[in-house]
C-alpha cells in the first residue's frame, strides 16, 4: 500500500483541518504534490514512482476535485492527465490560471497519445511547464519532479528570508515606536497606563506615580479601589467592564485619591489596541485632572440655579404686585363708588328721611372700609420701612382675644357662623403693644370669618405654657392649598388674585399679622389639610415672665456683664420715633447717648465730642449713613477715624449688609430693629475702655 493510500480511502483527498495547519516550516520540510487522473490505477502507478522522493502526495480523481484541493492548500507541483472524463486537463489548467491564488502552481501534463503535436502545443499554451507521453521512464519523472520541487523550495526559502527580514524591521520600528511612546507618555502631565486585554496594568508613567505616591509601576487593575473614590467605584468599574466587553472607546468622570489623601476629579479615557487579526491586544488609558473645571461647572450650575430661582421669585413677586395693584384699584374704587353715588343722590334731593339715613349709613360704612384698606397699606409700608413703634406693657392675651371675639360677633352672626371660645384667664400675660396684638388677632379672626361659609364654625382658643402664650383660631372654611401654604403670610399674595375671585380684600391682613408677631419676638403658623378641610392659625408670643423685651429693658434689672456704663454712643437717624426708642433703650442701659437727625449734624458731634461708637441709619435725606462713614474713615485715628460703627437700616438684603461691611461698618442690623440684637452688637465690638463687661474679662477679653 502506498503512502497516499495510508492517508485515507482510495480516491479521497486528505482533508485540511484549518487554514494554519500547513505552516511555512511544514511546506519547507515536506512539500505537497497533486496527482490528477480519473483512472485509479494510474494514480497508484504515479504514487509508486514518486514515493521514493519522500514528498507528500495528494490524489484527485477529477479536474473538479483537483481545483478543490488547490483551493484548500498549497502545492509545489501538479501532475495532470490530459484525457479525463468531464473536465479534462486543459480545462482544469485554464481555471487554475484564472484564479490568482493557484495561478502560479506548475503543471506537468501527462497523456498516452504521442502523435498529436497540436495537443502538446495547446498544453504549453495553458501554462504547462512540461508535457510527458505515457509510458515514461520513472527516473525521468522523478528527475523532473525533483527539479520543480527544488525550485519551489528555493522560492519558499527566499520568501521566508524576506519575511524574517521584514519582521526584524517591524520589530525594530516597534521598539523605536515604543521608546518614543514611553518618552511622550513620561513628558505629558496626564496619567497614562498601558493595560493588557485583561485590564491589568503593564506600564504607567511618572505623572501617575507622582500623583499616587507609588514608588514603582503598579501591576494591578487600572480601576483600583484603593485610589478611586468609594462613591464612584461601582459606576466606574461597570462602565470600564462594559467598554472592555464591547471593545469600544471608554470615557468616564471619577475621583482619584492623591498621595496626600485628597480626591480630585479626573476624566478617564481608554482606546483599544488591536493586533493584525483585529483582536484587542491591550488598551491605552489616560486620566486628565478636571477638578478645577468640575468645580467651576458645579459653581456655574449653582449660580445658574440661584439666578433661575431668583428670576422666578422676582417674576412671581412682580405678578403678585401686579395682582395686588389691580386688587387695590378694585377694592378702593368699590366703596368710593358707593360713597360718590349716595352723595350725588343726597345732594339731588328727592329722598325721604329713611332714604337719607340709609344713604348716610352706607357712606359711613364704605368710608370705614376704605379707611381700613388704606390703614393696611400704610401698615405694610411702615413695616417694610422699619418704622413701626411699639408701646409695650404687660397684657392678658385672653382678655385681648375676648374683646376681639366680642367685636366680631355681629359679622359672624350675619353669616350664621358660630364662634366657640375656650379662653383662659390666668398665666396668659405677655409683654406687647395692646393695639398691635389686638390688630393681629382681629385680622386672624376676620380672615376665618371671611373664608368660612354660612353655617360654619370657628373655635377660638388661648393656651399657655411655661414659656409661651398662644391664640389659636380654627375654622371649618375652604382650607388652604398645600402649594400656597408656605406663602400664606407673604405680602401681596392671595390664593386667588384673579378678577373672578370670590372673596375681597388686599391680601395684606396675614402679612401684617406675621410682622406684628416678629416685632414681639413671636411666631404665627398656618395649618390646613387642603381645600375643604378648614384651617388653623396659631399666634404665639413669649410669656411675660420669660421674655426680654427690647422696649422695656429699662424697666427690668440689667443682667450682669451687659451694662453699657461709660459707653458714649453717637446715634444717627432721621426718623424721630426710631431715634427716641433707641435713645431711651441705650440710656436705660447706662450709656451716654448723643443723637443726630442728619449726617451733617452727626459729623459736628463727632468732631467735638469723640464718641466711643457710631450707630447710624443708612437711608437718610441728603447724605446717607455710608457717606458719613466714608468721611469719618478719612480722619486720623486720634480724631475718630477708626470709631466702631453699626449700621441700622431698612435695607435688609445680604447684598446691602455686604456693602455696609465693605464700607467700614463692623455690624449690620436690619429694621424693624431688635434692641437686644443692638445690645449684643455693641458688646461684640468689645470696647474694654468703655463697656463694663466682667464676664468678658473672665473669658480673657
MIVORO-159506 format. One line per 5 residues: number of its first residue (from 1); for each residue x, y, z of C-alpha. Coordinates in Angstrom, 2 decimals, m for minus. Layout:
// MIVORO-159506
NUM	X,Y,Z  ...
This chain:
// MIVORO-159506
1	0.00,0.00,0.00  1.34,3.45,m0.95  1.78,6.45,1.33  m1.19,8.14,m0.29  m3.37,5.12,0.36
6	m2.39,5.13,4.02  m3.71,8.67,4.42  m7.30,7.72,3.52  m9.56,5.69,1.33  m8.61,5.28,m2.31
11	m9.57,8.26,m4.42  m10.07,10.58,m1.40  m8.16,13.77,m0.75  m6.66,14.31,2.71  m8.85,16.95,4.36
16	m7.33,20.21,5.60  m8.16,20.82,9.23  m7.52,24.58,9.38  m6.01,27.43,7.40  m2.87,27.32,9.51
21	m2.39,23.52,9.54  0.39,23.52,6.95  2.78,26.15,8.25  5.71,27.61,6.43  8.01,25.20,8.24
26	5.89,22.22,7.06  5.89,23.44,3.47  9.67,23.72,3.50  10.25,20.31,5.15  7.74,18.25,3.11
31	6.21,19.94,0.07  2.95,18.59,m1.40  2.44,17.25,m4.96  m1.02,16.92,m6.51  m1.69,13.85,m8.71
36	m4.71,14.28,m11.02  m6.07,11.31,m13.05  m9.51,9.76,m13.42  m8.00,6.25,m13.53  m7.20,4.88,m10.05
41	m4.56,2.55,m11.48  m2.66,5.45,m12.99  m2.75,7.25,m9.65  m1.32,4.20,m7.91  1.44,3.96,m10.53
46	2.34,7.65,m10.07  2.47,7.23,m6.30  4.77,4.18,m6.67  7.14,6.17,m8.91  7.25,9.29,m6.71
51	7.11,7.73,m3.27  10.91,7.29,m3.02  11.26,11.09,m3.15  9.60,11.33,0.25  7.21,14.16,m0.67
56	3.57,14.43,0.38  1.37,13.04,m2.39  m2.31,14.01,m2.73  m4.64,12.30,m5.23  m7.52,13.85,m7.16
61	m9.81,11.72,m9.37  m11.14,14.62,m11.49  m10.46,18.19,m12.51  m13.12,19.46,m10.13  m11.59,17.59,m7.22
66	m8.15,18.91,m8.14  m9.36,22.52,m8.04  m10.91,21.98,m4.61  m7.62,20.55,m3.32  m5.61,23.51,m4.60
71	m8.03,25.98,m3.02  m7.56,24.27,0.34  m3.77,24.02,0.41  m0.60,24.97,m1.41  1.11,22.53,m3.88
76	4.57,22.81,m5.31  3.60,20.86,m8.48  0.52,19.35,m10.16  0.73,16.23,m12.44  m2.43,16.37,m14.55
81	m3.75,13.79,m17.02  m4.96,15.39,m20.25  m7.70,12.92,m21.08  m10.24,12.80,m18.24  m13.98,12.36,m18.21
86	m15.90,15.53,m17.50  m13.41,18.38,m17.07  m10.18,17.46,m18.94  m6.66,18.55,m18.03  m6.61,21.62,m20.30
91	m9.85,22.97,m18.83  m8.53,22.33,m15.34  m5.32,24.27,m16.14  m7.31,27.14,m17.69  m9.37,27.57,m14.50
96	m6.18,27.42,m12.40  m4.63,30.26,m14.40  m7.76,32.40,m13.89  m7.52,32.19,m10.08  m4.70,34.34,m8.59
101	m4.33,32.05,m5.60  m3.30,28.97,m7.66  m2.24,30.51,m10.96  1.49,30.10,m10.21  1.31,26.37,m9.43
106	3.48,24.49,m12.02  1.57,21.92,m14.16  3.03,18.86,m15.96  0.57,17.33,m18.42  0.58,13.56,m18.99
111	m1.00,11.78,m21.99  m0.93,8.34,m23.68  m1.28,9.89,m27.16  2.10,10.74,m28.68  1.23,11.74,m32.24
116	m0.79,14.84,m31.60  1.54,17.90,m31.65  m1.49,20.12,m31.63  m2.44,18.90,m28.16  1.13,19.36,m26.94
121	1.15,22.97,m28.15  m2.22,23.57,m26.51  m0.86,22.18,m23.23  2.04,24.60,m23.28  m0.35,27.42,m24.16
126	m2.29,26.63,m20.98  0.83,27.30,m18.89  2.24,23.77,m18.64  5.88,23.55,m17.66  6.29,20.10,m19.28
131	4.40,17.55,m21.37  5.04,13.80,m20.82  3.85,10.94,m23.03  2.94,7.67,m21.40  4.61,5.36,m20.78
136	7.59,7.26,m19.45  10.65,6.21,m17.55  10.22,6.52,m13.77  13.61,8.15,m13.31  12.68,10.79,m15.89
141	9.53,11.67,m14.00  11.36,11.69,m10.67  14.08,13.94,m12.14  11.54,16.47,m13.47  9.60,16.43,m10.20
146	12.79,16.89,m8.21  13.71,19.95,m10.30  10.36,21.63,m9.71  10.30,20.73,m6.02  13.78,22.21,m5.67
151	12.68,25.39,m7.44  9.64,25.58,m5.16  11.73,25.11,m2.02  14.19,27.75,m3.12  11.38,30.18,m3.75
156	9.85,29.42,m0.38  13.17,29.96,1.35  13.52,33.33,m0.35  10.01,34.26,0.76  10.76,33.11,4.30
161	14.00,35.08,4.38  12.14,38.14,3.14  9.54,37.64,5.84  12.18,37.31,8.52  13.87,40.49,7.35
166	10.53,42.27,7.31  9.72,41.00,10.82  13.08,42.24,12.05  12.46,45.65,10.53  8.98,45.76,12.07
171	10.41,44.73,15.46  12.98,47.50,15.22  10.30,50.00,14.27  8.11,48.71,17.08  10.90,49.14,19.62
176	11.64,52.61,18.33  7.92,53.49,18.42  7.59,52.10,21.94  10.58,54.12,23.11  9.11,57.21,21.51
181	5.73,56.44,23.08  7.27,55.99,26.53  9.16,59.25,26.18  5.98,61.03,25.18  3.99,59.37,27.98
186	6.58,60.45,30.54  6.58,64.04,29.32  2.81,64.74,29.46  1.17,65.95,32.72  m1.56,63.32,32.33
191	m1.65,59.91,33.99  m1.07,57.22,31.33  m1.34,53.44,31.63  m0.62,50.62,29.18  m3.16,47.95,30.03
196	m3.44,44.36,28.88  m6.64,42.87,27.46  m7.42,41.53,30.94  m7.48,45.10,32.36  m4.26,44.74,34.36
201	m1.60,47.42,34.21  1.61,46.76,32.27  3.05,50.26,32.47  2.25,53.65,33.98  4.01,56.97,33.53
206	5.69,59.27,36.03  2.63,61.55,36.25  0.62,58.74,37.87  3.34,57.54,40.24  3.95,61.14,41.32
211	0.22,61.77,41.85  m0.46,58.49,43.64  2.79,58.35,45.57  3.56,54.81,44.34  7.34,54.11,44.22
216	7.01,51.53,41.43  4.94,50.64,38.40  1.65,49.12,39.61  0.61,45.75,38.22  m2.99,45.61,39.45
221	m6.25,46.66,37.83  m6.22,50.08,36.25  m9.50,50.87,38.07  m8.05,50.34,41.53  m10.39,50.51,44.51
226	m7.51,51.88,46.60  m7.47,55.08,44.55  m10.99,55.52,43.09  m13.43,57.34,45.37  m15.81,54.83,47.05
231	m18.86,56.72,45.76  m17.55,56.47,42.17  m16.07,52.95,42.23  m19.09,50.84,41.21  m20.13,53.09,38.32
236	m16.54,53.44,37.09  m15.87,49.70,37.16  m19.18,48.96,35.44  m18.52,51.40,32.58  m14.92,50.12,32.20
241	m16.04,46.46,32.05  m18.72,47.37,29.50  m16.15,49.11,27.26  m13.76,46.16,27.52  m16.56,43.77,26.67
246	m17.63,45.81,23.63  m14.12,46.78,22.55  m15.33,50.37,22.36  m13.81,53.69,23.41  m14.18,54.43,27.13
251	m14.78,57.80,28.74  m15.85,58.36,32.34  m15.52,61.03,35.04  m14.48,59.89,38.51  m12.40,60.97,41.51
256	m8.87,59.68,42.17  m7.08,59.83,45.52  m3.86,61.84,45.60  m0.86,60.82,47.71  m1.99,63.23,50.45
261	m5.43,61.59,50.66  m7.27,64.33,48.76  m9.61,63.25,45.97  m9.65,65.18,42.69  m11.92,64.78,39.69
266	m10.41,63.16,36.58  m11.65,62.36,33.09  m10.69,58.79,32.26  m10.34,57.72,28.61  m9.28,54.39,27.08
271	m8.52,53.43,23.47  m8.23,49.76,22.45  m5.11,48.49,20.64  m5.74,45.80,18.02  m3.44,43.10,16.66
276	m3.11,42.12,12.99  m6.06,39.78,13.33  m8.36,42.50,14.63  m8.38,41.23,18.22  m7.78,43.56,21.19
281	m4.21,43.22,22.41  m4.39,45.94,25.05  m5.59,49.41,26.00  m4.07,52.87,26.37  m5.74,54.53,29.36
286	m5.38,58.17,30.42  m6.71,60.22,33.33  m6.83,64.02,32.94  m7.24,66.21,36.03  m10.50,68.17,35.59
291	m11.02,69.12,39.21  m10.94,72.88,38.60  m13.22,72.57,35.60  m15.59,70.34,37.58  m15.70,72.78,40.47
296	m16.28,75.66,38.06  m19.04,73.69,36.36  m20.65,72.95,39.72  m20.33,76.60,40.74  m21.72,77.71,37.38
301	m24.65,75.30,37.74  m25.24,76.51,41.29  m25.15,80.15,40.19  m27.44,79.41,37.26  m29.81,77.63,39.62
306	m29.73,80.56,42.03  m30.24,83.01,39.17  m33.13,80.93,37.87  m34.74,80.77,41.29  m34.16,84.49,41.82
311	m35.68,85.24,38.42  m38.67,83.02,39.16  m39.09,84.64,42.57  m38.80,88.10,41.02  m41.31,87.19,38.33
316	m43.66,85.78,40.97  m43.21,88.93,43.06  m43.91,91.11,40.04  m47.02,89.10,39.23  m48.10,89.34,42.86
321	m47.54,93.11,42.85  m49.47,93.48,39.59  m52.32,91.45,41.02  m52.10,93.48,44.23  m52.26,96.80,42.37
326	m55.26,95.56,40.41  m56.85,94.41,43.66  m56.09,97.77,45.35  m57.70,99.59,42.46  m60.78,97.42,42.68
331	m61.08,97.42,46.47  m60.65,101.19,46.76  m62.98,102.01,43.88  m65.83,99.82,45.14  m66.52,101.73,48.39
336	m65.69,105.01,46.63  m68.32,104.23,44.02  m70.97,103.74,46.73  m69.89,106.93,48.53  m69.94,109.06,45.35
341	m73.28,107.63,44.26  m75.08,108.30,47.55  m73.51,111.77,47.81  m75.00,112.65,44.40  m78.39,111.30,45.48
346	m78.31,113.23,48.76  m77.29,116.45,47.01  m80.01,115.98,44.40  m82.76,115.69,46.98  m85.85,113.62,46.45
351	m85.07,111.20,49.29  m87.28,110.85,52.30  m85.88,110.72,55.83  m85.46,106.94,55.80  m83.68,107.11,52.44
356	m81.33,109.83,53.69  m80.47,107.86,56.82  m79.83,104.73,54.76  m77.57,106.73,52.42  m75.59,108.20,55.31
361	m75.16,104.76,56.87  m73.92,103.39,53.54  m71.48,106.28,53.14  m70.24,105.77,56.72  m69.82,102.02,56.25
366	m67.90,102.35,52.97  m65.76,105.19,54.37  m64.78,102.91,57.28  m63.99,100.11,54.81  m61.82,102.46,52.74
371	m60.01,103.70,55.87  m59.33,100.10,56.85  m57.88,99.34,53.42  m55.69,102.44,53.48  m54.54,101.66,57.03
376	m53.49,98.16,55.93  m51.47,99.60,53.06  m49.80,102.15,55.36  m49.09,99.46,57.96  m47.28,97.32,55.41
381	m45.36,100.37,54.20  m44.30,101.23,57.76  m43.33,97.62,58.45  m41.16,97.44,55.34  m39.54,100.76,56.22
386	m38.90,99.57,59.79  m40.89,102.45,61.27  m43.40,100.59,63.41  m43.07,101.60,67.05  m44.40,99.51,69.94
391	m45.90,100.76,73.19  m45.36,97.69,75.31  m46.99,96.71,78.55  m47.90,93.53,80.38  m51.26,92.45,78.93
396	m53.55,89.44,79.06  m53.75,87.58,75.75  m57.10,86.10,76.85  m58.63,89.49,77.54  m57.46,90.87,74.19
401	m58.81,87.79,72.40  m62.13,88.11,74.24  m62.51,91.69,73.11  m61.70,90.69,69.51  m64.32,87.90,69.59
406	m66.92,90.24,71.02  m66.32,92.74,68.25  m66.51,90.04,65.53  m69.79,88.52,66.77  m72.11,90.72,64.67
411	m70.26,89.90,61.44  m70.22,86.20,62.25  m73.91,86.23,63.14  m74.75,87.85,59.81  m73.26,84.79,58.02
416	m74.73,82.34,60.53  m71.27,81.32,61.78  m70.95,80.04,65.34  m67.86,81.10,67.35  m66.83,78.77,70.16
421	m64.46,80.27,72.74  m62.03,78.44,75.02  m60.08,81.33,76.52  m58.09,81.04,79.73  m57.85,83.98,82.11
426	m54.70,83.04,84.03  m51.00,82.76,83.20  m51.68,84.32,79.79  m49.71,87.52,80.22  m47.34,88.74,77.52
431	m45.28,91.87,77.01  m46.58,93.65,73.97  m48.38,96.50,72.29  m52.10,96.08,73.05  m53.26,97.82,69.90
436	m50.96,95.80,67.60  m51.78,92.46,69.23  m55.49,93.25,69.01  m54.96,94.15,65.33  m53.20,90.82,64.68
441	m55.84,88.71,66.45  m58.61,90.70,64.77  m57.08,90.04,61.34  m56.87,86.31,62.09  m60.50,86.10,63.22
446	m61.74,88.27,60.35  m59.84,86.04,57.93  m61.55,82.97,59.42  m64.99,84.56,59.13  m64.33,85.63,55.53
451	m63.33,82.16,54.33  m65.87,80.14,56.35  m69.16,79.56,54.52  m72.54,80.31,56.09  m73.43,77.87,58.83
456	m69.77,77.05,59.58  m67.99,77.04,62.92  m64.96,78.82,64.33  m63.14,77.78,67.50  m61.03,80.32,69.38
461	m58.52,79.13,72.00  m55.89,80.77,74.19  m53.43,78.32,75.74  m50.33,78.94,77.83  m47.15,77.06,78.64
466	m44.20,77.96,80.84  m42.52,79.86,78.00  m45.27,80.97,75.59  m48.88,82.05,75.24  m50.75,81.11,72.05
471	m54.01,82.19,70.45  m55.34,79.56,68.05  m58.23,80.15,65.61  m59.61,77.08,63.83  m62.35,77.26,61.19
476	m64.36,74.89,59.01  m63.81,77.06,55.94  m62.46,76.50,52.45  m58.97,75.48,53.62  m55.59,76.31,52.08
481	m53.89,74.58,49.15  m50.63,72.84,50.08  m48.69,74.76,47.40  m49.95,78.10,48.76  m49.49,77.28,52.46
486	m45.79,78.41,52.58  m46.81,81.79,51.06  m49.93,82.48,53.12  m48.14,85.21,55.15  m46.38,86.82,52.16
491	m47.49,90.37,51.36  m49.33,90.93,48.08  m50.09,87.19,47.79  m53.58,85.72,47.56  m54.58,82.13,46.75
496	m56.83,83.60,44.04  m55.77,87.02,42.83  m57.83,86.98,39.63  m60.71,89.26,38.78  m63.15,86.40,39.34
501	m62.15,85.77,42.95  m64.98,85.16,45.41  m63.55,86.97,48.45  m62.49,90.60,48.58  m59.59,92.25,50.39
506	m56.00,93.24,49.63  m54.27,90.10,50.90  m52.31,92.14,53.47  m54.02,91.07,56.68  m51.99,87.92,57.33
511	m48.75,89.62,56.23  m49.38,92.29,58.88  m50.06,89.57,61.47  m46.73,87.93,60.61  m44.79,91.19,61.03
516	m46.54,92.01,64.32  m45.57,88.56,65.62  m41.94,89.16,64.59  m41.92,92.58,66.27  m42.90,90.82,69.52
521	m40.33,88.01,69.03  m43.23,85.65,68.37  m44.48,83.43,65.57  m47.63,82.77,63.59  m48.23,79.41,61.93
526	m50.89,78.28,59.44  m52.05,74.67,59.13  m54.53,73.09,56.73  m55.25,69.67,55.29  m56.07,71.22,51.92
531	m59.14,72.61,50.14  m62.41,71.96,52.00  m60.74,70.93,55.29  m60.66,74.27,57.05  m57.59,75.95,58.54
536	m55.92,76.62,61.87  m53.78,79.70,62.53  m51.77,80.00,65.75  m50.36,83.30,67.03  m47.67,82.70,69.71
541	m45.76,85.20,71.90  m43.20,84.67,74.68  m44.74,84.63,78.14  m44.16,87.85,80.08  m42.06,86.24,82.83
546	m39.65,84.71,80.28  m39.43,87.45,77.67  m36.62,90.00,77.48  m38.46,92.68,75.57  m36.33,95.22,73.76
551	m38.61,98.18,74.50  m38.88,97.64,78.27  m35.29,96.83,79.12  m35.17,99.99,81.24  m37.98,98.61,83.43
556	m36.08,95.43,84.33  m32.72,94.92,86.07  m29.73,94.89,83.79  m28.15,91.37,83.59  m24.56,91.18,84.89
561	m21.97,91.88,82.23  m24.45,93.64,79.90  m24.18,97.15,81.33  m23.19,99.94,78.93  m21.95,102.33,81.60
566	m19.18,104.64,80.44  m20.02,103.99,76.78  m20.62,107.10,74.65  m22.84,106.33,71.63  m23.42,108.67,68.70
571	m26.91,107.78,67.38  m27.89,108.99,63.89  m31.45,108.55,62.48  m33.69,110.97,60.61  m36.87,109.31,61.95
576	m37.73,110.83,65.36  m39.66,107.85,66.79  m36.94,105.35,65.93  m34.27,107.70,67.29  m36.17,108.20,70.52
581	m36.72,104.45,71.03  m33.01,103.61,70.70  m32.04,106.64,72.80  m34.24,105.54,75.72  m33.07,101.94,75.48
586	m29.34,102.80,75.50  m29.70,105.43,78.18  m31.54,102.92,80.40  m28.54,100.65,79.99  m26.25,103.30,81.35
591	m24.86,104.58,78.07  m24.29,108.21,77.27  m26.16,108.90,74.02  m25.75,111.82,71.62  m28.49,111.94,68.96
596	m28.32,113.43,65.47  m31.07,113.75,62.87  m28.71,114.02,59.89  m25.23,113.07,58.71  m24.07,116.68,58.87
601	m25.20,117.07,62.48  m23.50,113.76,63.38  m20.24,114.97,61.81  m20.22,118.05,64.01  m20.90,115.97,67.15
606	m18.10,113.55,66.22  m15.54,116.32,65.79  m16.50,117.94,69.11  m17.27,115.02,71.46  m15.24,111.97,70.29
611	m17.89,109.26,70.99  m16.91,105.60,71.50  m19.21,104.03,68.90  m21.40,105.15,66.00  m24.92,103.74,65.47
616	m26.24,105.13,62.17  m29.19,104.71,59.86  m28.23,104.24,56.18  m31.08,105.78,54.21  m31.33,109.43,55.20
621	m32.13,112.64,53.26  m29.11,114.48,51.97  m26.07,112.46,52.97  m26.52,108.73,53.69  m25.01,106.83,56.59
626	m22.46,105.30,54.23  m21.40,108.73,53.01  m20.98,109.84,56.63  m18.80,106.84,57.47  m16.67,107.35,54.35
631	m15.88,110.86,55.56  m15.13,109.60,59.08  m12.77,106.87,57.85  m10.61,109.53,56.18  m9.86,111.07,59.59
636	m6.77,110.01,61.57  m7.34,107.56,64.42  m6.87,110.14,67.18  m9.65,112.23,65.60  m12.13,109.33,65.48
641	m11.28,107.84,62.10  m11.36,104.27,63.43  m14.54,104.58,65.53  m16.51,101.28,65.61  m19.73,101.62,63.60
646	m23.07,99.79,63.50  m25.43,100.20,60.51  m29.17,100.19,61.28  m31.27,100.20,58.12  m34.43,99.08,56.40
651	m32.24,97.82,53.52  m32.08,94.25,54.81  m30.78,92.08,51.97  m27.48,90.20,52.09  m26.09,92.50,49.40
656	m26.99,95.55,51.49  m25.23,94.03,54.51  m22.16,93.21,52.41  m22.00,96.77,51.09  m22.26,98.22,54.60
661	m19.49,95.96,55.92  m17.31,96.74,52.91  m17.71,100.47,53.54  m16.37,100.12,57.11  m19.32,99.23,59.35
666	m18.49,96.43,61.78  m22.14,95.35,62.22  m25.32,95.47,60.10  m28.77,95.38,61.76  m31.99,95.48,59.75
671	m35.24,97.18,60.66  m37.54,96.52,62.43  m34.75,96.76,64.96  m34.45,94.14,67.72  m32.98,96.11,70.58
676	m31.44,93.05,72.21  m29.54,92.44,68.96  m28.28,96.02,69.09  m27.05,95.38,72.64  m25.30,92.19,71.54
681	m23.68,94.03,68.62  m22.34,96.70,70.96  m20.92,94.03,73.27  m19.38,92.14,70.34  m17.36,95.21,69.46
686	m15.54,94.57,72.79  m14.73,98.07,73.90  m12.73,97.39,77.13  m12.28,101.06,77.89  m15.97,101.86,77.58
691	m18.04,98.76,78.39  m18.19,97.25,81.83  m18.24,93.56,80.95  m16.72,91.45,83.72  m18.00,88.28,82.11
696	m15.93,89.06,79.01  m12.92,89.83,81.21  m13.23,86.40,82.84  m13.07,84.89,79.32  m9.81,86.70,78.66
701	m11.20,89.53,76.52
